[in-house]
């Protein structure tokens, strides 16, 4: 009697735990980019809105980096999409090695990544972006089609008193990225906070 009841109860507990773990995994997948294993756009929006509110409320620094792979379409056309995927994964990995555990990275579009730097001022954010740029440019990517040289363009911006939303910050950092591309790519542009 008691042993059987305990076994049934134990089984129910195991199922409940399994269901909770499954739910957690489903929730994680809903906010994760399948290919690169970083946040997807939805995941980034959730995190970024929360961090933006905290930074605004407590007057804490917050910075953002937008990164775009230079000539990625040509790379895809030359080597194929599977090699393109390898490059995307490696970009995400290299970015992760240059940011802190407390920072967030997301795949924002096809070959675009957004990085949210918590408690980081403008100049620090620029240095982080420069380290990422250098790490990507200086070390060719080892792919199934051999070594491929990859460069990225980056834009950087920081929270200021005029910034009223995270989407406003994204617009600013996008503008900075555009300047990097216009000025020859493989560079970092820090947008003036105006």
PAKE-726760 format. One record per atom (N, C-alpha, C): residue in one letter; x, y, z. Coordinates in steps of 0.1 Angstrom, whole numbers. Layout:
% residues N
ATOM   residu       x       y       z
ATOM        A       X       Y       Z
...
This chain:
% residues 194
ATOM   residu       x       y       z
ATOM        X       8     -12       0
ATOM        X       0       0       0
ATOM        X       9      12       0
ATOM        X      16      14      11
ATOM        X      24      27      13
ATOM        X      35      28       3
ATOM        X      41      17       0
ATOM        X      52      17     -10
ATOM        X      47      20     -23
ATOM        X      36      14     -27
ATOM        X      30      16     -40
ATOM        X      25      31     -41
ATOM        X      19      36     -31
ATOM        X      15      50     -30
ATOM        X      27      60     -32
ATOM        X      38      56     -25
ATOM        X      50      64     -26
ATOM        X      56      64     -40
ATOM        X      55      52     -46
ATOM        X      61      50     -59
ATOM        X      52      58     -69
ATOM        X      39      58     -68
ATOM        X      30      66     -76
ATOM        X      33      81     -75
ATOM        X      34      85     -62
ATOM        X      37      99     -59
ATOM        X      51     103     -64
ATOM        X      60      94     -62
ATOM        X      74      97     -68
ATOM        X      74      98     -83
ATOM        X      66      90     -89
ATOM        X      64      91    -104
ATOM        X      58     104    -108
ATOM        X      48     108    -100
ATOM        X      41     121    -104
ATOM        X      51     133    -102
ATOM        X      59     132     -91
ATOM        X      69     142     -89
ATOM        X      79     143    -101
ATOM        X      83     131    -105
ATOM        X      93     130    -116
ATOM        X      87     136    -129
ATOM        X      74     133    -131
ATOM        X      67     138    -143
ATOM        X      66     154    -142
ATOM        X      62     158    -130
ATOM        X      61     173    -128
ATOM        X      74     180    -130
ATOM        X      85     174    -125
ATOM        X      98     180    -127
ATOM        X     102     180    -142
ATOM        X      99     169    -148
ATOM        X     102     167    -163
ATOM        X      94     178    -171
ATOM        X      81     180    -167
ATOM        X      73     189    -174
ATOM        X      78     204    -172
ATOM        X      83     206    -159
ATOM        X      88     220    -156
ATOM        X     101     222    -164
ATOM        X     109     212    -165
ATOM        X     122     213    -173
ATOM        X     119     215    -188
ATOM        X     108     208    -192
ATOM        X     104     209    -206
ATOM        X      99     223    -209
ATOM        X      91     228    -200
ATOM        X      86     242    -202
ATOM        X      97     252    -202
ATOM        X     107     250    -193
ATOM        X     118     259    -193
ATOM        X     126     258    -206
ATOM        X     127     246    -211
ATOM        X     134     245    -224
ATOM        X     126     251    -236
ATOM        X     113     250    -235
ATOM        X     105     256    -246
ATOM        X     106     271    -245
ATOM        X     106     276    -232
ATOM        X     107     291    -231
ATOM        X     121     295    -235
ATOM        X     131     287    -233
ATOM        X     145     291    -237
ATOM        X     145     291    -252
ATOM        X     140     281    -258
ATOM        X     140     280    -273
ATOM        X     132     292    -279
ATOM        X     122     296    -273
ATOM        X     113     307    -278
ATOM        X     121     320    -279
ATOM        X     132     322    -271
ATOM        X     139     334    -271
ATOM        X     154     332    -276
ATOM        X     157     320    -281
ATOM        X     170     317    -286
ATOM        X     171     315    -301
ATOM        X     181     320    -307
ATOM        X     183     318    -321
ATOM        X     189     303    -323
ATOM        X     182     295    -330
ATOM        X     185     281    -332
ATOM        X     199     279    -337
ATOM        X     203     286    -346
ATOM        X     216     284    -353
ATOM        X     228     288    -344
ATOM        X     228     300    -338
ATOM        X     239     306    -331
ATOM        X     238     304    -316
ATOM        X     227     300    -311
ATOM        X     225     298    -297
ATOM        X     226     310    -288
ATOM        X     225     322    -295
ATOM        X     224     334    -287
ATOM        X     209     338    -287
ATOM        X     206     349    -280
ATOM        X     192     354    -280
ATOM        X     187     357    -294
ATOM        X     174     355    -297
ATOM        X     168     359    -309
ATOM        X     163     373    -306
ATOM        X     156     379    -316
ATOM        X     151     392    -315
ATOM        X     141     394    -304
ATOM        X     132     384    -302
ATOM        X     122     385    -292
ATOM        X     129     384    -278
ATOM        X     139     375    -277
ATOM        X     146     374    -264
ATOM        X     153     387    -261
ATOM        X     160     393    -271
ATOM        X     167     405    -269
ATOM        X     158     416    -264
ATOM        X     146     417    -271
ATOM        X     136     428    -267
ATOM        X     132     427    -253
ATOM        X     130     415    -248
ATOM        X     126     413    -234
ATOM        X     137     418    -225
ATOM        X     149     413    -227
ATOM        X     160     416    -219
ATOM        X     163     431    -220
ATOM        X     164     436    -232
ATOM        X     168     450    -234
ATOM        X     158     460    -228
ATOM        X     145     457    -229
ATOM        X     135     466    -223
ATOM        X     137     467    -208
ATOM        X     139     455    -202
ATOM        X     141     454    -187
ATOM        X     153     462    -183
ATOM        X     164     459    -190
ATOM        X     177     466    -186
ATOM        X     177     481    -189
ATOM        X     169     485    -199
ATOM        X     168     499    -202
ATOM        X     161     506    -191
ATOM        X     150     500    -186
ATOM        X     142     506    -175
ATOM        X     151     507    -162
ATOM        X     158     497    -159
ATOM        X     167     497    -147
ATOM        X     177     508    -149
ATOM        X     184     509    -160
ATOM        X     194     519    -163
ATOM        X     189     533    -162
ATOM        X     177     535    -167
ATOM        X     170     548    -167
ATOM        X     167     552    -153
ATOM        X     161     542    -146
ATOM        X     156     545    -132
ATOM        X     167     548    -123
ATOM        X     178     541    -124
ATOM        X     189     543    -114
ATOM        X     201     550    -120
ATOM        X     199     557    -131
ATOM        X     209     565    -138
ATOM        X     222     557    -139
ATOM        X     221     544    -144
ATOM        X     233     536    -147
ATOM        X     236     536    -161
ATOM        X     249     534    -164
ATOM        X     253     533    -178
ATOM        X     248     521    -186
ATOM        X     245     522    -198
ATOM        X     241     511    -207
ATOM        X     245     514    -221
ATOM        X     252     504    -227
ATOM        X     256     507    -241
ATOM        X     252     495    -250
ATOM        X     253     498    -263
ATOM        X     249     488    -273
ATOM        X     258     488    -284
ATOM        X     261     476    -289
ATOM        X     269     474    -301
ATOM        X     260     467    -312
ATOM        X     261     472    -324
ATOM        X     254     465    -335
ATOM        X     266     461    -345
ATOM        X     265     449    -349
ATOM        X     276     443    -357
ATOM        X     270     437    -369
ATOM        X     276     440    -381
ATOM        X     271     434    -393
ATOM        X     283     428    -401
ATOM        X     281     416    -406
ATOM        X     292     409    -413
ATOM        X     294     415    -427
ATOM        X     306     420    -430
ATOM        X     309     426    -442
ATOM        X     308     416    -454
ATOM        X     301     420    -464
ATOM        X     300     413    -477
ATOM        X     295     398    -474
ATOM        X     286     397    -465
ATOM        X     282     383    -462
ATOM        X     274     376    -473
ATOM        X     267     384    -481
ATOM        X     259     378    -492
ATOM        X     269     372    -502
ATOM        X     280     379    -505
ATOM        X     290     374    -514
ATOM        X     297     361    -508
ATOM        X     299     361    -495
ATOM        X     304     349    -489
ATOM        X     295     337    -491
ATOM        X     282     339    -488
ATOM        X     272     329    -490
ATOM        X     271     324    -505
ATOM        X     272     334    -514
ATOM        X     271     330    -528
ATOM        X     284     322    -532
ATOM        X     295     325    -527
ATOM        X     308     319    -531
ATOM        X     309     305    -524
ATOM        X     306     304    -511
ATOM        X     309     292    -504
ATOM        X     296     283    -500
ATOM        X     284     289    -502
ATOM        X     272     282    -499
ATOM        X     267     286    -485
ATOM        X     254     283    -482
ATOM        X     248     287    -470
ATOM        X     253     279    -458
ATOM        X     257     267    -460
ATOM        X     262     259    -448
ATOM        X     275     265    -443
ATOM        X     284     270    -451
ATOM        X     296     277    -447
ATOM        X     292     291    -441
ATOM        X     282     297    -447
ATOM        X     277     310    -441
ATOM        X     272     307    -426
ATOM        X     265     296    -424
ATOM        X     260     292    -411
ATOM        X     272     290    -401
ATOM        X     283     284    -406
ATOM        X     295     281    -398
ATOM        X     300     295    -394
ATOM        X     301     304    -403
ATOM        X     306     318    -400
ATOM        X     297     325    -389
ATOM        X     284     324    -391
ATOM        X     275     330    -381
ATOM        X     277     324    -367
ATOM        X     279     311    -366
ATOM        X     281     305    -353
ATOM        X     294     310    -347
ATOM        X     304     310    -356
ATOM        X     317     315    -351
ATOM        X     317     329    -346
ATOM        X     310     338    -354
ATOM        X     309     352    -350
ATOM        X     302     353    -336
ATOM        X     292     346    -334
ATOM        X     285     346    -321
ATOM        X     294     341    -310
ATOM        X     302     331    -313
ATOM        X     312     325    -303
ATOM        X     322     336    -300
ATOM        X     328     342    -310
ATOM        X     339     352    -308
ATOM        X     334     364    -300
ATOM        X     322     368    -304
ATOM        X     316     379    -296
ATOM        X     314     376    -281
ATOM        X     309     364    -279
ATOM        X     307     359    -265
ATOM        X     320     360    -257
ATOM        X     331     356    -264
ATOM        X     344     356    -256
ATOM        X     349     370    -253
ATOM        X     344     380    -259
ATOM        X     349     394    -257
ATOM        X     339     402    -248
ATOM        X     328     396    -244
ATOM        X     319     403    -235
ATOM        X     318     396    -222
ATOM        X     312     403    -212
ATOM        X     311     396    -199
ATOM        X     298     388    -198
ATOM        X     298     380    -187
ATOM        X     287     371    -185
ATOM        X     274     379    -183
ATOM        X     275     391    -178
ATOM        X     263     399    -175
ATOM        X     258     407    -188
ATOM        X     265     406    -199
ATOM        X     261     413    -211
ATOM        X     252     403    -219
ATOM        X     246     408    -229
ATOM        X     236     400    -237
ATOM        X     240     402    -252
ATOM        X     239     391    -259
ATOM        X     241     391    -274
ATOM        X     229     385    -281
ATOM        X     225     390    -292
ATOM        X     214     385    -299
ATOM        X     217     385    -314
ATOM        X     211     376    -321
ATOM        X     211     377    -336
ATOM        X     199     385    -340
ATOM        X     202     396    -346
ATOM        X     191     406    -348
ATOM        X     185     404    -362
ATOM        X     192     400    -371
ATOM        X     188     398    -385
ATOM        X     196     387    -391
ATOM        X     196     386    -404
ATOM        X     204     376    -411
ATOM        X     219     375    -406
ATOM        X     226     386    -409
ATOM        X     240     387    -405
ATOM        X     243     398    -395
ATOM        X     233     402    -388
ATOM        X     234     413    -378
ATOM        X     233     408    -364
ATOM        X     241     413    -355
ATOM        X     241     409    -341
ATOM        X     240     422    -333
ATOM        X     232     421    -322
ATOM        X     231     432    -313
ATOM        X     237     428    -299
ATOM        X     245     436    -293
ATOM        X     251     433    -280
ATOM        X     247     444    -270
ATOM        X     242     440    -259
ATOM        X     238     450    -248
ATOM        X     248     449    -237
ATOM        X     255     460    -235
ATOM        X     266     460    -224
ATOM        X     260     467    -212
ATOM        X     258     459    -202
ATOM        X     253     464    -189
ATOM        X     263     471    -181
ATOM        X     260     483    -176
ATOM        X     269     490    -167
ATOM        X     282     494    -175
ATOM        X     281     496    -188
ATOM        X     293     500    -196
ATOM        X     291     514    -202
ATOM        X     301     523    -200
ATOM        X     300     536    -206
ATOM        X     305     536    -220
ATOM        X     303     547    -227
ATOM        X     306     548    -241
ATOM        X     320     543    -245
ATOM        X     330     549    -238
ATOM        X     344     546    -242
ATOM        X     347     531    -240
ATOM        X     342     525    -229
ATOM        X     344     511    -227
ATOM        X     337     503    -238
ATOM        X     325     507    -241
ATOM        X     318     500    -252
ATOM        X     325     500    -265
ATOM        X     331     512    -268
ATOM        X     339     513    -280
ATOM        X     351     503    -280
ATOM        X     358     502    -268
ATOM        X     369     493    -267
ATOM        X     365     479    -269
ATOM        X     353     475    -263
ATOM        X     348     461    -265
ATOM        X     346     459    -280
ATOM        X     339     468    -286
ATOM        X     336     467    -301
ATOM        X     349     465    -309
ATOM        X     359     473    -305
ATOM        X     372     473    -312
ATOM        X     379     459    -310
ATOM        X     378     454    -298
ATOM        X     384     440    -295
ATOM        X     377     430    -304
ATOM        X     363     431    -305
ATOM        X     356     421    -313
ATOM        X     360     422    -327
ATOM        X     360     435    -332
ATOM        X     364     437    -346
ATOM        X     378     431    -350
ATOM        X     387     433    -341
ATOM        X     401     429    -343
ATOM        X     402     413    -342
ATOM        X     395     407    -333
ATOM        X     395     393    -331
ATOM        X     390     386    -344
ATOM        X     379     392    -349
ATOM        X     373     386    -361
ATOM        X     382     389    -374
ATOM        X     387     401    -375
ATOM        X     395     404    -387
ATOM        X     409     397    -387
ATOM        X     415     396    -375
ATOM        X     429     391    -374
ATOM        X     430     375    -376
ATOM        X     419     368    -372
ATOM        X     420     354    -373
ATOM        X     410     348    -383
ATOM        X     415     343    -394
ATOM        X     406     337    -404
ATOM        X     398     326    -398
ATOM        X     386     324    -404
ATOM        X     376     314    -399
ATOM        X     379     301    -405
ATOM        X     381     291    -397
ATOM        X     383     277    -403
ATOM        X     369     271    -405
ATOM        X     367     268    -418
ATOM        X     354     263    -422
ATOM        X     356     250    -430
ATOM        X     345     243    -434
ATOM        X     346     231    -442
ATOM        X     351     234    -456
ATOM        X     351     247    -460
ATOM        X     357     251    -473
ATOM        X     370     258    -471
ATOM        X     377     255    -460
ATOM        X     390     261    -457
ATOM        X     389     274    -449
ATOM        X     401     281    -449
ATOM        X     401     293    -441
ATOM        X     395     304    -449
ATOM        X     387     312    -442
ATOM        X     380     324    -448
ATOM        X     383     336    -440
ATOM        X     387     347    -446
ATOM        X     389     359    -439
ATOM        X     375     366    -438
ATOM        X     372     370    -426
ATOM        X     359     377    -424
ATOM        X     362     390    -417
ATOM        X     354     401    -420
ATOM        X     355     413    -413
ATOM        X     341     417    -409
ATOM        X     340     426    -399
ATOM        X     327     431    -395
ATOM        X     327     446    -394
ATOM        X     316     452    -395
ATOM        X     314     467    -392
ATOM        X     306     468    -380
ATOM        X     309     477    -371
ATOM        X     302     479    -359
ATOM        X     298     493    -356
ATOM        X     287     494    -349
ATOM        X     282     507    -344
ATOM        X     281     506    -329
ATOM        X     284     517    -323
ATOM        X     283     518    -308
ATOM        X     275     530    -304
ATOM        X     266     528    -294
ATOM        X     260     540    -288
ATOM        X     257     537    -273
ATOM        X     255     548    -265
ATOM        X     252     546    -251
ATOM        X     239     554    -247
ATOM        X     234     550    -236
ATOM        X     222     556    -231
ATOM        X     225     570    -227
ATOM        X     217     580    -230
ATOM        X     218     593    -226
ATOM        X     204     599    -222
ATOM        X     204     611    -216
ATOM        X     191     616    -211
ATOM        X     181     618    -222
ATOM        X     185     620    -235
ATOM        X     175     622    -245
ATOM        X     169     608    -250
ATOM        X     175     597    -247
ATOM        X     170     584    -252
ATOM        X     159     580    -243
ATOM        X     147     578    -249
ATOM        X     135     575    -242
ATOM        X     130     561    -243
ATOM        X     137     553    -252
ATOM        X     133     539    -254
ATOM        X     144     531    -259
ATOM        X     143     518    -258
ATOM        X     153     509    -263
ATOM        X     153     510    -278
ATOM        X     141     511    -284
ATOM        X     141     512    -299
ATOM        X     148     524    -304
ATOM        X     148     535    -296
ATOM        X     155     547    -300
ATOM        X     170     544    -300
ATOM        X     175     536    -290
ATOM        X     189     533    -289
ATOM        X     193     524    -301
ATOM        X     184     515    -305
ATOM        X     186     506    -316
ATOM        X     188     515    -329
ATOM        X     179     525    -331
ATOM        X     180     534    -342
ATOM        X     194     541    -343
ATOM        X     198     546    -331
ATOM        X     211     553    -330
ATOM        X     223     544    -334
ATOM        X     222     532    -328
ATOM        X     234     522    -330
ATOM        X     234     518    -345
ATOM        X     222     517    -351
ATOM        X     221     514    -365
ATOM        X     227     524    -374
ATOM        X     225     537    -370
ATOM        X     230     548    -377
ATOM        X     246     548    -376
ATOM        X     251     544    -364
ATOM        X     265     543    -363
ATOM        X     271     532    -371
ATOM        X     264     521    -372
ATOM        X     268     510    -380
ATOM        X     269     514    -395
ATOM        X     259     522    -399
ATOM        X     258     526    -413
ATOM        X     270     535    -416
ATOM        X     274     543    -407
ATOM        X     286     552    -409
ATOM        X     298     543    -411
ATOM        X     300     532    -403
ATOM        X     311     523    -404
ATOM        X     311     517    -418
ATOM        X     300     513    -423
ATOM        X     299     507    -436
ATOM        X     302     517    -447
ATOM        X     297     529    -446
ATOM        X     299     540    -456
ATOM        X     314     543    -456
ATOM        X     321     542    -445
ATOM        X     335     546    -444
ATOM        X     345     535    -447
ATOM        X     340     525    -454
ATOM        X     349     514    -458
ATOM        X     348     501    -451
ATOM        X     339     499    -442
ATOM        X     337     487    -434
ATOM        X     349     483    -425
ATOM        X     348     472    -418
ATOM        X     358     467    -409
ATOM        X     363     478    -400
ATOM        X     353     485    -394
ATOM        X     357     496    -384
ATOM        X     345     497    -374
ATOM        X     349     505    -364
ATOM        X     339     508    -353
ATOM        X     336     523    -353
ATOM        X     323     526    -353
ATOM        X     318     540    -352
ATOM        X     311     542    -339
ATOM        X     315     552    -331
ATOM        X     308     555    -319
ATOM        X     300     567    -322
ATOM        X     287     566    -320
ATOM        X     278     577    -324
ATOM        X     278     587    -313
ATOM        X     278     600    -317
ATOM        X     278     611    -307
ATOM        X     264     611    -301
ATOM        X     263     613    -288
ATOM        X     249     613    -282
ATOM        X     243     627    -284
ATOM        X     235     628    -294
ATOM        X     228     641    -296
ATOM        X     214     638    -298
